[in-house]
Amino acid sequence: MLSRRAFLERGSLALAAMSLHAARAAEGQKNNVTGPLGRPIGLQLYTVREAVEKDLAGTLRALADIGYREVELAGIPAKSAAQLRTLLNDCGLTAPSMHASMAELQEGLQQRLDYAKGIGAEYLVCSFPWTADARFREKPGHAVVSLASGITLDDWKWNAEQLNRIGAAARAAGLRCGYHNHNMEFRSYDGVVAYDELLRLTDPALVTMEMDLAWVVTAGVDPVKYLKKHADRISLLHVKEVRKDLRVTADRLQAQTTEVGSGKIDWKRLFKAMDAQRIQHYFVEQENFERTPLEAVKISLQYLQGLGTKV
């Protein structure tokens, strides 16, 4: 039978062991830079665009300090590719993906291919569609709003053709072409969904998809449907959260975002539905803020770290 002293000593040792285990678990969660997919957690730099414009180097360092390990460019910053690559390396960051709109890709494809290659990117992603005619070009500043309700199925078919062309050029340059969706891709044209047409008409060998999960939910569509049915076509993700009071719409571009884990998306369910071997990179993104963007992206990262590599 244990003496009172031995009992207390053993109890103290057990409590110490439990505290050590809890401390190690907390430290492990803090240092988890891969999140639920077992891959480095990235950030789309559009989220911190004002900070990037004011102080690119300082913003990259801040993101690295928070715990991000990858970034996705929202366009070409005011640095040469060599300068940016040095900044990224100094911060322990990589930029595996870069965005450009279809209009930009029509006007300066080679420039963007060269820049993406120069920073060591793997993907050049079309961030927004365009049209073959000039009906949205007179007021390009309003195109983002008006195109969402005015784009036709024929326009989507033209975008698919362009993506195949850009994809061929990207492959020749050692890159992959991707397409990033909003909510308007899930509009139905007499039963034909634009996103389904893009999947049907683009060559899988030339064009992959970067699925923006929040925009899919905003359109009133369950992302799991596509994550399972088209797992072979989706290799990039935008991990973006929608507010709990989300207004569902597919014909109006109105961002309704918040920090990941603070809205209505069931992230555990979504991550369980993904093929982790096919998703190559995933990037947090946010467009609406109630706090500073850097504070917001820290909250999103901590949530993903908390999910761990198993959901």
Secondary structure, 3 states (H helix, E strand, C coil): CCCHHHHHHHHHHHHHHHHHHHHHHHHHHHCCCCHHHCCCEEEEHHHHHHHHHHCHHHHHHHHHHHCCCEEEECCCCCCCHHHHHHHHHHHCCEEEEEEECHHHHHHHHHHHHHHHHHCCCCEEEECCCCCCCCCCCCCHHHHHHHHHHHCCHHHHHHHHHHHHHHHHHHHHCCCEEEEECCCHHHCEECCEEHHHHHHHHCCCCCEEEEEEHHHHHHCCCCHHHHHHHCCCCEEEEEECEECCCCCCCCCCCCCCEECCCCCCCCHHHHHHHCCCCCCCEEEECCCCCCCCHHHHHHHHHHHHHHHCCCC
